Amino acid sequence: MVFGLLMSVLGISALCVLLYNAAVYALPVGLGIWACYELMQWGAGPVAAVVCGFAVGGIVFGIGHTVLASSHGPVRVAVVAAFVVPTTLAGYGAALDLFAMGVTSSFWQHVFAIFGATAVGGTTFARLGAPNEFGVVPQSRT
């Protein structure tokens, strides 16, 4: 009985970590899922659609981080915004769904969802604004 309870807590914790990481990388995950869905609609097999979905997500992730590592000024701000906006929306939706299971008041569900969106969006912003592999945050050339 105790082992089952412990495994349930561990499983729920693992799912929350997975949900959080999917929310932090909402842009590549969302585009990968969208590509997978579209390929399935066009008649591609499930294996090909999933492989292409992973490829699209990886390419978007790679391009975003390459541009972040090599750009300055407005381009960097635009890429950060392209990653942070969907992340914040995904964090809001995920937190709203999680709090809908335990909080009866709709007002408090949205209040906690705003805190969740702020946490996930802030984490993404902090990760993207962190120094690159050389320890340098690119500065604007003004």
N, C-alpha and C positions, 0 to 999 in steps of 0.2 A: 504494500500500500504506500509506504513512504517512498519506495523506489519509483513507483508510478507517478506520484506527485512531483518528485524531483525531476523526472524526465519530462513531464508536462511543462514545468517552469522553464527547463532548459530549451525545449522545443519552441515555446512561445518567445523566449528571449532571442533565439536564433532567427525566428521569423521577423521579429522587430528590427534586428540588425540588418537583415536582408532588405526589408522595406525601407529602412533609413538610407542604406547605400543606393538602392534604386532611386530614391527620391533625390539624393545628392547629385546623381548623374542622370537627371530626368531627360535632358536633351538627347544624349546618345541612346539611352534606353528607349525613349519614346519614338525616336526615328527608326531604330532597329525593329521595334514591334510593328510600327506602321509599314515598313518595307516588307516584313514577314507577312503581314495581313494582306497587303496588296498583291504579293506574289502568289499567295494562296488563291486570291480571287481571280488571278490571271491564269490559273490552272497549273501552276508549278506544284510539285509534290511537297509533302510536309518537310522532308529532310532538306531539300534544296531551299525552301522558303526559310527555314530556321537558320541554315548556314549563311544565306544571304543577309538575313536580319542581323546576325552576329557581325558579319562583315561590315554592314552599313553602320552599325553602332560603333564598332572599332574605328572605322575610318573617320566618323564625325568626332569621336573622342581624340584621335590622333591629330586631326587637323586643328581642332580647337586648342589643344595644348601646344602644338607647334607654333601656331599664331601667337598664343600668349607668351611663349618663350622668346619670340623674336620681334614682337611689335612694341610700339610705343604710342602713347597718347590716345587719340580717339578710337583707333582700331582696337586697342586693348580694352577700352571701356565698352565698346560694342560687343566684343566677344564675351567679356565677363557678364554683361547684361543678358546676352543670348543664353548663357548657362544659368544665371541666377533667377531669371523670371520664371522659366518653367519649373525650376527646382522649388521655388517658393510656392507656386500653385500646387505642385505635387505634395509638398509638405502640409499645406493647408488641407487638401483633400484626405490625405492619409490620417492626419490627426483628427479631423472631423469624424471620419469613419471609426477610428479607434475609440474616441470619446463618446460616440453615439451608443456604444455597447454598454457603457457604465454610468453615464450622466443623463438624467431624465430631462433636465431643463435645456431647451434649445439655445437659450441665450448663453449659458455656460459652455455648451458644446462649441459654439462659435468663438467664445473668448479663449478657450483652451486651444482651439484650432489655430487661432491667430498666433498664440505663443509657439505652437509647433511649427507654423510656417516661418516665423521669425527665426527660430532655432535652426531649421534646415537651410533656409536662405542665407542666414549669417554664416553658417558653417561652410557653405559653398563659396560664399564671397571670401571668407578667410583662407580657404584652400587655394583659390585662384589668385588671390592677392599675395600669397606667400612668396618668398624668394624662390627663384628658379634653381636648377641644380648647381649653378655656379655661386649661389649665395647672393645674387643681385636681383633686386626688383627693377625692371626697366623704368627709366625716367623719361618724361616727355622732353622733346628737343626744342622747347620754345625759347 
